[in-house]
Amino acid sequence: MLKRIDVAEVRLGMYIHKLEGPWLKHPFWKTKFLLTDAGQLADLHASELDAVVIDVEKGDDIGGEAPTRKRQFVAPSHTPPIERARLELVPPPRSPVSARPFDPRSTTPTSTAREVGHAIGIVARSERILAGVFNQARLGKAIKSSQVEPVIEELFASIQRNPHAFNGLMRVKRENSSLYTHALAVSALMIALGREMRLDTARIKQAGMAGLLMDVGMGHLPLDVATIGETLTEKEHEIVKTHTRLGYDFLAIGGEIPEEVMKVCMEHHERVDGSGYPLGLAGEGISLFGRMAAICDVYDSMTSDRPHRPRMEPNTAFEKMRGSEGQFDAEVLNQFVESLGVYPIGSVVLLTSHRLALVVDQNCDDYTRPRVWTFYDTVDAKVVKPEDINLIDSIGHEDIVSSADPDGYNIPNFAALREMVFTSASKAIA
């Protein structure tokens, strides 16, 4: 028996038969399912659905378990009647309790969707640590390597488990870039790049620490960088440039941070053609970590929303960086692109079916054919319910025409739509 109830009345154990309201108002890929996950329940309560239709013969009623319900789940329709009846009388097996909880420092490979779940927790924990570290830095208290090593260990482990999930999450879910999230994103990019360059484990972790701490000097500037617009006055620009020296000098006070890490504070704004600051270094006069950090820093800035400008699509950022007339180390830049994939997770592509799709996973055998979720019909100019397409399995049926800039399609509230599609994909394919 079907019953229409308010969203606030939904409880675990109910069988959801229908979600009433536009797809954009909820994050669920399936519309018929037994609700057993507390996270899904929270998502439902937070949604803007008009109502929910439940089936009290397949799940609990508002007042608890339906008197007539004999089964805990619905047998597949193809199951023979006798077997289906037998299944209905047997309670479902309990999920085994894992004797070994997830270890955030494990490097056992995981799927992108599963790793995104771990990455969300890493972001929350790391931002809390960084907030404390950067605040104490503003007060002049030296930073110890032991304070940030837990962040580096978790980032390193995440990228070893799956090289694309964490950076994909940072591209999709960030509406703006605080000093902490920028530091975290650059650190993860440095680790992924170091991995692609086949640096040894110790150096990869040092590269991650360099990305994490390179902007620590910002906290010592005599102005609020958050209030500075796109165009700096000459005086503001000169002040901001001093964060490089301030960061290096501050880290040196503690005496614990490796010299190669500290040098990145000074070098991440240097450019291979000698056009950077503060020292105007050129070519291999810039350390390897400095050349890596310059690329990771600019890419993250370009692909993040800022108060004075929207984010740029990853492939557009790649093109601009490659066309920057020798500012970046070409070989390192090529390896950076390889570390993220031809179409990075979170980027938007145009398909042969004239639909826009979000890249939600990579195929390591062929980075040119990722897994995507469609979300917009460019012919009818409307948002559509997503279709999950693994392009490596659809050769001859669907393909990528090009990268796409969603700003050119005037999609309403695209940032929220992108995040919703990515969240739904992560839950559906976990």
C-alpha atoms as one frame of an Amber mdcrd trajectory, in Angstrom:
protein
   0.000   0.000   0.000   1.341   3.411  -0.963   1.222   6.392   1.373   2.203
  10.011   0.719   4.031  11.610   3.663   5.952  14.770   4.459   9.730  14.606
   4.056  10.201  15.317   7.770   8.258  12.106   8.590  10.641   9.822   6.723
  12.495   7.344   8.941  14.995   4.521   8.487  13.309   1.271   7.500  10.813
   2.890   5.134  10.643   1.816   1.505  10.814   4.874  -0.727   8.482   4.395
  -3.697   8.602   7.891  -5.154  10.307  11.236  -4.507   7.926  14.043  -5.364
   9.692  17.061  -6.796  12.213  17.949  -9.511  15.421  15.917  -9.688  17.445
  19.027  -8.812  15.801  19.121  -5.387  17.299  15.831  -4.221  20.655  14.007
  -4.563  19.325  10.477  -5.231  19.943   8.508  -8.373  17.406   5.804  -7.502
  13.824   6.737  -6.627  12.752   3.328  -5.296  14.808   1.882  -2.463  14.736
   0.653   1.137  16.077   3.437   3.339  18.712   1.902   5.626  21.497   4.477
   5.507  21.585   7.337   8.036  23.462   9.513   5.554  20.729   9.082   2.944
  18.120   9.909   5.576  19.952  13.130   6.412  20.134  14.000   2.704  16.394
  13.414   2.366  15.559  15.625   5.343  17.810  18.361   3.952  16.289  18.188
   0.458  13.609  20.478  -0.965  11.224  17.708  -1.998   7.497  18.394  -1.860
   6.690  14.976  -0.386   7.688  11.309  -0.376   5.571   8.287  -1.285   6.358
   5.179   0.768   5.262   1.557   0.286   4.266   0.215   3.710   4.164  -3.378
   2.424   7.852  -3.236   1.615   9.003  -1.093   4.515   7.953   0.541   7.781
   4.912   2.772   8.155   4.888   6.124   9.955   3.990   4.531  13.252   6.612
   1.812  12.947   6.591  -1.523  11.157   3.508  -2.268   9.070   1.442  -5.131
  10.596   1.030  -6.905   7.275   4.682  -6.759   6.269   6.345 -10.168   6.331
   9.553  -9.453   4.498  12.553  -7.247   4.920  13.328  -6.923   1.242  11.805
  -7.512  -2.169  13.015 -10.502  -4.121  13.921  -9.839  -7.762  10.986 -10.217
 -10.129  12.733 -13.009 -12.037  12.948 -15.222  -8.906  10.571 -18.221  -9.187
   7.379 -17.848  -7.034   8.302 -20.680  -4.668  11.800 -19.359  -4.102  10.447
 -15.817  -3.721   7.999 -16.939  -1.039  10.775 -18.785   0.753  12.981 -15.705
   0.634  10.214 -13.562   2.084  10.082 -15.688   5.208  13.816 -15.630   5.827
  15.123 -12.508   7.543  17.926 -10.779   5.642  21.422 -11.590   6.852  23.001
  -9.038   9.110  25.876  -7.115   7.598  29.053  -8.459   9.171  30.672  -6.024
  11.548  34.144  -5.225  10.328  36.702  -6.282  12.889  39.148  -3.808  11.413
  37.888  -0.220  10.974  39.147   1.846   8.061  42.733   2.976   8.504  43.147
   6.505   7.045  46.818   5.737   6.394  46.138   2.549   4.461  47.396   2.574
   0.859  45.246  -0.316  -0.372  43.726   0.768  -3.730  40.070   1.866  -3.685
  37.527   3.011  -6.245  37.150   6.726  -6.901  33.630   6.781  -5.478  34.683
   5.077  -2.239  37.774   7.247  -1.896  35.696  10.413  -2.264  33.950   9.398
   0.957  37.309   9.074   2.717  38.500  12.357   1.168  35.572  14.300   2.641
  36.702  13.233   6.108  40.324  14.104   5.338  39.330  17.626   4.273  37.373
  18.213   7.482  40.151  16.915   9.744  42.922  18.677   7.841  41.213  22.063
   7.769  40.816  21.934  11.549  44.533  21.215  11.945  45.523  23.914   9.452
  43.298  26.500  11.102  45.134  25.937  14.377  48.576  25.913  12.767  48.021
  29.055  10.695  46.442  30.902  13.613  49.414  30.148  15.850  51.690  31.264
  13.008  49.946  34.641  12.962  50.744  34.932  16.657  54.415  34.288  15.942
  54.600  30.758  17.322  56.916  28.521  15.318  55.465  25.664  13.284  56.767
  22.177  14.047  56.835  19.538  11.339  55.013  17.138  13.692  51.950  19.420
  13.593  51.398  19.080   9.848  52.761  15.575   9.279  49.363  13.942  10.068
  47.806  15.961   7.237  50.567  14.936   4.816  50.286  11.271   5.826  46.537
  11.220   5.170  46.850  13.048   1.851  49.661  10.750   0.747  47.648   7.650
   1.673  44.532   8.933  -0.102  46.397   9.590  -3.337  48.131   6.210  -3.121
  44.722   4.550  -2.723  43.317   6.492  -5.665  45.300   9.186  -7.506  42.248
  11.114  -8.729  39.556  11.157  -6.038  40.870  13.799  -3.627  41.786  16.335
  -6.289  38.472  15.696  -8.055  36.608  16.425  -4.836  38.510  19.694  -4.353
  37.638  20.806  -7.891  33.921  20.100  -7.497  32.982  21.091  -3.976  34.853
  24.346  -3.450  32.752  27.463  -3.920  35.620  29.713  -2.895  39.175  29.279
  -1.766  40.258  30.089   1.757  43.922  30.054   2.687  43.416  26.620   4.294
  41.623  24.971   1.372  44.122  26.417  -1.098  47.008  25.040   0.983  45.324
  21.637   1.204  44.554  21.511  -2.520  48.071  22.541  -3.551  49.558  19.982
  -1.163  47.456  17.209  -2.719  48.396  18.349  -6.231  52.086  18.329  -5.260
  51.786  14.786  -3.907  49.996  13.577  -7.048  52.605  15.270  -9.241  55.494
  13.813  -7.215  53.911  10.383  -7.590  53.634  10.851 -11.363  57.294  11.935
 -11.469  58.224   8.763  -9.555  59.941  10.575  -6.711  60.698   8.430  -3.686
  58.180   8.357  -0.850  60.109  10.702   1.450  60.453  13.352  -1.266  56.790
  13.059  -2.268  55.803  13.789   1.326  58.224  16.718   1.461  56.678  18.073
  -1.738  53.264  17.816  -0.063  54.530  19.682   2.989  56.003  22.388   0.756
  52.614  22.912  -0.917  50.888  22.992   2.452  53.150  25.661   3.970  54.215
  27.800   1.010  51.707  30.593   1.750  52.209  30.716   5.517  53.730  34.193
   5.067  50.292  35.534   4.053  49.341  35.557   7.705  52.102  38.036   8.457
  51.135  40.669   5.893  50.036  44.075   7.254  46.764  43.870   5.292  43.793
  41.536   4.862  44.373  39.652   1.618  40.707  38.615   1.513  39.718  42.222
   0.824  42.079  42.661  -2.139  40.374  42.633  -5.532  41.546  41.383  -8.921
  43.606  44.496  -9.603  46.193  45.454  -7.001  47.562  48.900  -6.561  51.323
  49.079  -6.989  51.719  49.482  -3.237  49.443  46.498  -2.454  51.286  44.350
  -4.970  54.645  45.105  -3.393  53.249  44.288   0.048  51.747  40.981  -1.082
  55.019  39.941  -2.728  56.725  40.072   0.672  54.783  36.982   1.828  57.444
  34.862   0.130  60.296  36.132   2.314  58.068  36.365   5.399  57.080  32.701
   5.015  60.643  31.481   4.569  61.962  33.483   7.519  59.107  32.367   9.757
  59.562  28.650   9.011  63.300  29.008   9.593  62.632  30.201  13.148  61.387
  26.764  14.227  64.448  24.980  12.878  62.497  21.788  12.090  61.243  22.305
   8.533  63.574  20.951   5.805  65.377  23.580   3.732  63.917  22.201   0.482
  60.421  22.750   1.894  61.174  26.270   3.139  62.654  27.299  -0.223  59.249
  26.790  -1.849  57.934  29.742   0.178  60.479  31.864  -1.691  60.186  30.183
  -5.082  56.541  29.380  -5.859  56.104  32.734  -7.640  59.363  32.436  -9.582
  59.037  31.627 -13.289  61.299  29.603 -15.572  61.675  32.571 -17.970  62.887
  34.792 -15.121  59.718  36.910 -14.959  58.714  35.906 -11.415  59.480  37.236
  -7.946  61.029  37.874  -5.444  64.488  37.039  -6.837  63.838  36.758 -10.590
  65.304  33.242 -10.698  65.189  31.367 -14.009  65.389  27.811 -15.363  67.032
  25.275 -13.083  68.057  28.108 -10.793  64.618  27.380  -9.327  64.519  24.167
  -7.291  62.468  21.221  -8.552  59.915  21.696  -5.758  59.737  25.403  -6.625
  58.956  24.612 -10.281  56.368  22.032  -9.216  54.732  24.428  -6.754  54.477
  27.227  -9.335  52.362  24.932 -11.536  50.188  23.517  -8.726  49.599  26.966
  -7.216  48.519  28.617 -10.479  46.327  25.679 -11.517  44.480  25.618  -8.198
  43.979  29.390  -8.284  42.628  29.267 -11.840  40.199  26.424 -11.140  38.811
  27.841  -7.869  36.085  30.441  -7.410  37.286  33.767  -6.076  35.250  36.764
  -4.855  36.262  38.741  -7.955  35.989  35.977 -10.594  34.499  32.515 -11.240
  36.586  29.395 -11.589  38.061  28.240 -14.886  37.498  24.752 -16.273  40.547
  22.451 -15.817  41.261  22.024 -19.528  41.026  25.765 -20.106  43.570  26.224
 -17.313  45.850  23.634 -18.958  45.666  25.493 -22.272  46.444  28.864 -20.699
  49.374  27.477 -18.741  50.809  25.734 -21.800  50.465  28.964 -23.749  52.170
  31.105 -21.117  55.356  31.540 -23.170  57.785  29.538 -21.088  56.775  30.604
 -17.582  56.520  26.987 -16.439  58.847  23.999 -16.774  57.368  22.279 -19.846
  58.360  18.753 -18.813  56.969  19.141 -15.293  53.779  20.709 -16.689  53.260
  17.714 -18.996  53.683  15.361 -16.053  51.244  17.488 -14.040  48.590  17.104
 -16.755  49.249  13.357 -16.817  48.796  13.170 -13.038  45.280  14.630 -13.322
  44.215  12.941 -16.555  43.323  14.428 -19.933  39.847  15.200 -18.603  40.251
  15.668 -14.815  37.474  14.573 -12.480  35.088  17.473 -12.039  35.602  18.839
 -15.560  32.756  19.295 -18.045  32.764  17.776 -21.538  30.511  17.968 -24.595
  29.411  14.589 -25.968  28.451  13.543 -29.500  24.829  13.368 -28.301  24.959
  17.178 -27.742  24.782  16.705 -23.998  27.088  18.166 -21.379  28.521  15.662
 -18.921  30.569  15.796 -15.731  33.664  13.607 -15.504  33.197  11.488 -12.362
  35.898   8.810 -12.722  38.961   7.918 -14.770  39.737   4.830 -16.806  43.425
   4.158 -16.198  43.640   2.146 -19.437  42.512   5.173 -21.473  42.344   8.631
 -19.885  40.673   9.982 -23.041  37.519   7.964 -22.282  36.529   8.620 -18.655
  33.305   7.764 -16.861  30.803  10.633 -17.075  27.342  11.624 -15.922  25.266
  13.666 -18.343  23.259  16.588 -16.934  22.379  19.106 -19.678  20.866  18.909
 -23.189  22.428  21.670 -25.302  19.824  21.306 -28.081  16.805  21.783 -25.809
  18.804  24.046 -23.455  17.602  22.298 -20.316  18.885  20.317 -17.356  18.170
  16.596 -17.716  18.216  13.641 -15.368  21.769  12.208 -15.430  22.807   9.156
 -17.374  25.825   7.208 -16.172  28.091   6.500 -19.156  31.434   4.722 -19.059
  32.905   5.983 -22.325  35.399   3.131 -22.560  32.384   0.805 -23.009  30.516
   3.025 -25.466  32.929   3.285 -28.396  30.891   3.991 -31.526  27.882   5.138
 -29.504  29.061   8.095 -27.442  32.285  10.054 -27.341  33.768  13.346 -26.158
  33.684  16.099 -28.752  35.589  18.608 -26.634  35.980  20.111 -23.204  33.141
  22.531 -22.442  32.774  25.767 -20.535  29.393  25.641 -18.737  29.376  29.432
 -18.436  28.648  29.564 -22.165  25.343  27.750 -21.690  23.778  30.005 -19.029
  22.941  27.051 -16.773  21.139  28.342 -13.654  23.069  27.811 -10.413  25.638
  25.586 -12.106  27.932  25.331  -9.060  25.156  23.660  -7.043  24.219  21.445
  -9.999  27.811  20.293 -10.474  28.139  19.400  -6.804  24.811  17.569  -6.788
  25.696  15.494  -9.853  29.106  14.611  -8.410  27.638  13.690  -5.015  24.949
  11.527  -6.633  27.507   9.772  -8.827  29.775   9.073  -5.858  26.916   7.465
  -3.941  25.564   5.504  -6.888  28.805   3.909  -8.040  30.452   3.390  -4.631
